[in-house]
Amino acid sequence: MTTVKYINGIDEVIRLNKKAIKADYNRALEIPNFIDGVCELAGASSPQVWNYKFIVTREGTFVHNDSEMRVTFIMGTKPRRYAGGQKFKNGDMVGELVTIDMSFEDYEALPSLRY
């Protein structure tokens, strides 16, 4: 089994982002652009994506400046395209990654999924 952390919905992303801005961390999000991006990737409206679980990646998550965590998570997925702009026929998907800085406490408090 594997365990992964996730950010539970857009409200939680907004809360963590406000804390990142207040703490003057290096990485924060432009929330309207983030929500637009999630909607575009999902092909859905804002209310439909509001409760998405955003999976944290291990590869892009690390201690930053010895004072906070730099956390990379998957904003969504979309069909991968050929160089000519055509979609892959096998349904292959590629994820869009987003990075935000958060406190150690907030990172440790993120819920986990086991699969």
C-alpha positions in Angstrom: 0.0 0.0 0.0 1.0 3.6 -0.7 0.0 6.6 1.3 -0.3 10.1 -0.2 -1.2 13.4 1.3 -3.8 15.6 -0.2 -5.4 19.1 0.1 -9.1 18.7 0.7 -10.9 21.1 -1.6 -10.5 24.6 -2.9 -11.6 26.2 0.5 -8.5 24.5 2.0 -6.2 25.7 -0.8 -7.6 29.3 -0.2 -6.9 29.0 3.6 -3.4 27.7 3.0 -2.7 30.4 0.4 -3.9 33.2 2.8 -1.5 31.9 5.4 1.4 31.8 2.9 0.8 35.4 1.9 0.5 36.5 5.5 3.7 34.7 6.4 5.4 36.2 3.4 6.4 32.7 2.0 8.0 32.6 -1.4 5.3 30.6 -3.1 1.6 31.5 -3.1 -1.1 31.2 -5.7 -3.2 33.6 -7.7 -6.5 32.0 -6.5 -8.8 33.2 -9.4 -6.2 31.8 -11.9 -6.0 28.6 -9.9 -9.7 28.0 -9.9 -10.0 28.8 -13.6 -7.2 26.3 -14.3 -8.9 23.5 -12.3 -12.2 24.2 -14.1 -10.5 24.1 -17.5 -8.6 20.9 -16.8 -11.8 19.2 -15.4 -14.1 20.6 -18.1 -16.4 21.7 -15.3 -17.7 24.7 -13.5 -16.5 26.1 -10.2 -19.2 24.5 -8.0 -18.4 21.1 -9.6 -14.7 21.2 -8.7 -14.9 22.9 -5.3 -14.5 19.7 -3.3 -11.7 18.1 -5.4 -8.9 16.4 -3.5 -5.6 17.7 -4.7 -2.9 15.1 -4.4 0.5 16.2 -3.0 3.5 14.8 -5.0 6.5 13.5 -3.1 9.0 14.6 -5.8 8.2 18.3 -5.5 7.7 18.5 -1.8 10.6 19.4 0.5 11.7 21.5 3.4 12.4 25.1 2.2 14.5 27.7 3.9 14.5 25.5 7.1 11.3 27.3 8.0 8.5 25.9 5.8 7.5 23.2 3.4 7.4 23.7 -0.3 4.5 21.6 -1.4 3.7 20.6 -5.0 0.3 19.1 -5.8 -1.6 18.1 -8.8 -4.1 20.7 -9.9 -5.8 18.4 -12.4 -5.2 16.3 -15.5 -5.9 16.7 -19.2 -5.4 14.6 -22.3 -1.7 14.7 -23.5 -1.3 16.0 -27.0 0.9 15.1 -29.9 3.3 17.8 -31.2 0.7 18.5 -33.9 -2.0 19.2 -31.3 -3.9 15.9 -31.7 -4.9 14.1 -28.6 -3.4 10.7 -27.8 -5.8 8.0 -28.9 -5.0 5.8 -25.8 -6.4 8.4 -23.4 -3.0 9.1 -21.8 -3.3 12.0 -19.3 -0.8 14.5 -18.1 -1.0 16.4 -14.7 -0.6 20.1 -14.1 1.5 20.8 -11.0 1.1 23.8 -8.6 3.5 24.8 -5.8 2.7 26.5 -2.5 4.7 27.0 0.7 3.1 26.1 4.0 4.1 25.7 7.6 5.4 22.4 8.9 2.2 22.1 11.1 -0.1 22.7 8.1 1.8 20.1 6.1 1.7 17.5 8.8 -2.1 18.1 9.3 -2.9 17.4 5.7 -5.1 14.3 5.4 -3.8 11.1 3.7 -5.2 8.5 1.4 -4.0 4.9 1.3 -4.3 2.8 -1.8 
